[in-house]
Amino acid sequence: MKRVAFIFSWVILLTSVSNKVNAQYYFYNDNFYDSPLMFEVGGSVGAMNCLTDLGGKAGLGKRFIKDLNLGQNHFNGSIFFDALYKNAVALRFEATFGKVSADDAVLANVPVTDMAHARFNRNLNFESAITEFSLITEIHPFFILKNWAESETYPPRVSPYFLGGIGYYSFNPKGRLGTQLVDLQPLHTEGQGFAEYPDRKEYKLKQINIPVGFGFKYELSPALNLRAEFVYRILSTDYLDDCSTQYIDPNLFATNGLVGDQLYNAVALYDKQLDYKAGPGGRRGNATNKDGYFSFNLKAGLTFGRERVR
């Protein structure tokens, strides 16, 4: 144990010496040295939303923001820590907490002749808390494409960047039944996990996602920077909202072991159609496109690693 501590101490010492040898003046304030390796810790607040089978806009279901209901924005927040190398590449660990929801009721004013009326008639809704832990790489092109240390001009204070990585998130879709919110995954609303539907696997409530996005970073001072950032999560599931494919025969809930409140809730929530019934085999969702969720956040971060000129 003493040997490990001794080696670790030498690594810290050598890293510190190396940083001082390679240090240059901080671009925007010559009272500080800028080290090759910087660290940042901070937090963010913003809005989170999703794109699923439920809700949407009038007409044929569209992709991305063309089918987005801004009224379903929810608050989200995060805390993060990152390590930035030469202002160009960063590795960031972030924990994000938020909520997503969607509701076919937003289409209440769509004319009966509009194809989106079928979604209003479906009458489904969901909401889910989101907890996410992600490991993200940031790429800052302004500092990759040009060596500002050898330039006669300073880099702009606002630096755009791109990001991508891998995340691990949990969700739990709930549907409204009267005044109650009911967990939907245990109800197998589309026969997930039933022998009659071998292609409909029971979905897990903890999964991997792929966060991608972009942002803008502003160096406010040697110790503080601000960001505006958009991140979209690519998912491997179409059941973020518990809706993906076709209606099933409601008798299958009982034959597959659901009893009591679970049986009642499954029958009540799998089919809430209003004016007309599609029936077993009728279209409930669209499995062609996976679900996704995204966030727009304002971030503030404290920077560590710079030293004041003595």
VENVEN-V704437 format. One record per pair of residues at least 24 apart in sequence whose ideal C-beta (glycine too) atoms are under 7 Angstrom apart, sorted by the first residue. I is the first residue (numbers start at 1). J is the second residue. D is the distance in Angstrom with one decimal. If there is no record, write none. Layout:
BEGIN
{{I J D} {I J D}}
END
This chain:
BEGIN
{{24 149 5.4} {26 222 5.5} {26 306 5.9} {27 148 6.6} {27 154 5.0} {27 155 6.0} {28 154 6.6} {28 157 6.8} {28 219 6.0} {29 222 5.3} {31 308 6.1} {31 309 5.4} {32 222 4.6} {32 306 4.6} {32 307 6.7} {32 308 5.7} {32 309 6.5} {33 306 6.2} {33 307 4.8} {33 309 6.4} {34 306 6.1} {35 305 4.6} {35 306 6.5} {36 85 6.5} {36 86 5.3} {37 83 6.5} {37 85 5.7} {37 305 6.4} {38 84 4.5} {38 303 5.9} {38 305 4.1} {39 83 5.6} {39 304 4.5} {39 305 5.4} {40 82 5.0} {40 84 6.5} {40 301 4.3} {40 302 6.7} {40 303 5.2} {41 81 5.0} {41 301 6.6} {41 302 5.6} {42 80 5.9} {42 299 5.8} {42 300 5.3} {42 301 3.2} {42 302 6.1} {43 77 6.7} {43 78 6.4} {43 79 4.8} {43 300 6.6} {44 77 6.3} {44 78 4.7} {44 297 4.0} {44 298 6.2} {44 299 3.9} {45 77 5.0} {45 297 6.5} {45 298 6.2} {46 76 5.8} {46 295 5.5} {46 296 5.1} {46 297 3.3} {46 298 6.0} {47 73 4.3} {47 74 6.9} {47 75 6.9} {47 76 6.8} {47 295 6.7} {47 296 5.4} {48 74 5.2} {48 76 3.9} {48 98 3.8} {48 99 6.4} {48 100 6.1} {48 130 6.8} {48 293 6.5} {48 295 4.5} {49 73 5.2} {49 100 6.7} {49 293 6.9} {49 294 6.3} {50 100 4.0} {50 102 6.3} {50 240 6.4} {50 291 6.7} {50 292 6.7} {50 293 4.0} {51 291 6.7} {51 292 5.1} {52 102 5.2} {52 240 5.5} {52 241 3.9} {52 291 4.4} {53 241 5.9} {53 243 4.5} {53 244 6.7} {53 285 4.0} {53 286 5.7} {54 102 3.8} {54 103 6.5} {54 104 5.6} {54 124 5.5} {54 125 6.5} {54 126 6.4} {54 241 5.0} {54 243 6.0} {55 102 4.1} {55 103 5.6} {55 104 6.1} {55 106 5.0} {56 116 6.7} {56 119 6.4} {58 110 5.0} {58 114 5.4} {58 116 4.8} {59 114 6.5} {59 115 6.4} {59 116 5.8} {60 115 5.8} {61 286 6.9} {69 106 5.3} {71 106 6.6} {72 101 5.4} {72 102 5.9} {74 98 6.1} {74 99 4.1} {74 100 6.6} {74 101 6.7} {76 295 5.3} {78 297 6.7} {86 143 6.6} {87 140 6.2} {87 143 4.3} {88 140 5.3} {88 143 4.0} {88 144 4.8} {89 137 7.0} {89 138 6.9} {89 139 6.3} {90 138 4.0} {91 137 6.0} {92 136 4.6} {92 138 6.2} {93 135 5.7} {94 134 5.2} {94 136 6.4} {95 133 5.4} {96 132 4.4} {97 131 5.7} {98 130 4.7} {98 295 6.5} {99 127 6.7} {99 128 6.9} {99 129 5.5} {99 130 6.3} {100 128 5.6} {100 130 6.0} {100 293 5.0} {101 126 6.4} {101 127 3.7} {102 126 6.1} {102 241 5.7} {121 273 5.6} {121 274 5.0} {121 275 5.4} {121 276 6.5} {122 273 6.0} {123 272 4.2} {123 273 6.1} {123 274 5.2} {124 243 5.8} {124 272 6.0} {125 175 6.2} {125 176 5.6} {126 173 4.5} {126 174 6.5} {126 175 5.6} {126 184 6.7} {126 241 4.5} {126 242 5.8} {127 174 5.7} {128 171 4.6} {128 172 5.5} {128 173 4.8} {128 174 6.5} {128 240 7.0} {129 172 6.6} {130 169 6.1} {130 171 5.7} {130 293 6.7} {131 169 6.5} {131 170 4.8} {132 167 5.2} {132 169 4.0} {133 167 6.6} {133 168 5.2} {134 165 5.6} {134 166 6.8} {134 167 3.6} {134 211 5.3} {135 165 5.2} {135 166 5.8} {136 163 5.2} {136 164 6.9} {136 165 3.5} {136 211 6.1} {137 163 6.6} {137 164 6.1} {137 165 5.6} {138 163 4.9} {157 218 5.7} {157 219 5.0} {158 216 5.7} {158 218 5.2} {159 217 4.8} {160 214 6.7} {160 216 5.4} {161 214 6.7} {161 215 5.5} {161 217 6.2} {162 214 5.2} {163 212 6.9} {163 213 5.3} {163 214 6.8} {163 215 6.8} {163 231 7.0} {164 211 6.9} {164 212 4.7} {165 211 5.5} {166 208 6.5} {166 210 6.3} {167 208 7.0} {167 209 4.5} {167 211 5.1} {167 233 6.6} {168 208 6.0} {169 207 6.5} {169 209 5.5} {170 205 5.9} {170 206 4.7} {171 205 6.1} {171 240 6.1} {172 205 5.4} {173 240 6.7} {173 241 5.9} {173 242 4.2} {175 242 7.0} {175 269 4.9} {177 265 6.3} {177 268 5.7} {177 269 6.0} {182 265 5.1} {182 269 6.4} {184 242 4.0} {184 269 6.7} {185 242 6.7} {186 262 6.5} {187 262 6.4} {187 265 5.8} {187 266 4.0} {187 269 6.3} {188 256 6.9} {188 266 6.8} {189 242 5.9} {189 266 6.5} {189 269 6.2} {189 270 4.1} {190 244 6.3} {190 245 5.6} {190 246 6.9} {190 248 6.2} {190 284 6.5} {191 248 4.3} {191 252 6.1} {194 252 5.9} {194 256 5.0} {196 252 5.9} {200 245 6.9} {203 237 5.5} {203 239 4.3} {207 236 6.5} {207 237 6.1} {208 236 6.9} {209 233 4.4} {209 234 6.3} {209 235 5.4} {210 234 4.1} {222 303 7.0} {222 306 5.3} {223 302 6.0} {223 303 5.5} {224 300 6.9} {224 302 6.2} {224 303 6.9} {225 301 5.3} {225 303 6.3} {226 299 6.9} {226 300 5.7} {227 299 4.0} {228 298 5.8} {229 297 5.3} {229 299 6.1} {230 294 6.9} {230 296 5.1} {231 294 6.3} {231 295 5.5} {232 292 6.3} {232 294 4.2} {233 292 5.9} {233 293 5.3} {233 294 6.4} {234 292 6.3} {235 290 5.3} {235 291 5.5} {235 292 5.5} {236 290 6.6} {237 290 6.5} {237 291 6.4} {238 287 5.4} {238 290 5.1} {238 291 5.5} {240 291 3.8} {240 293 6.8} {241 291 6.3} {243 284 6.1} {243 285 4.1} {244 285 4.4} {244 287 4.9} {245 284 6.2} {245 285 5.6} {245 287 4.9} {246 281 5.5} {246 282 6.4} {246 283 6.2} {246 284 5.5} {247 271 5.9} {247 278 5.7} {247 279 6.5} {247 280 5.4} {247 281 6.7} {247 282 4.9} {247 284 5.0} {248 280 5.8} {249 280 4.5}}
END
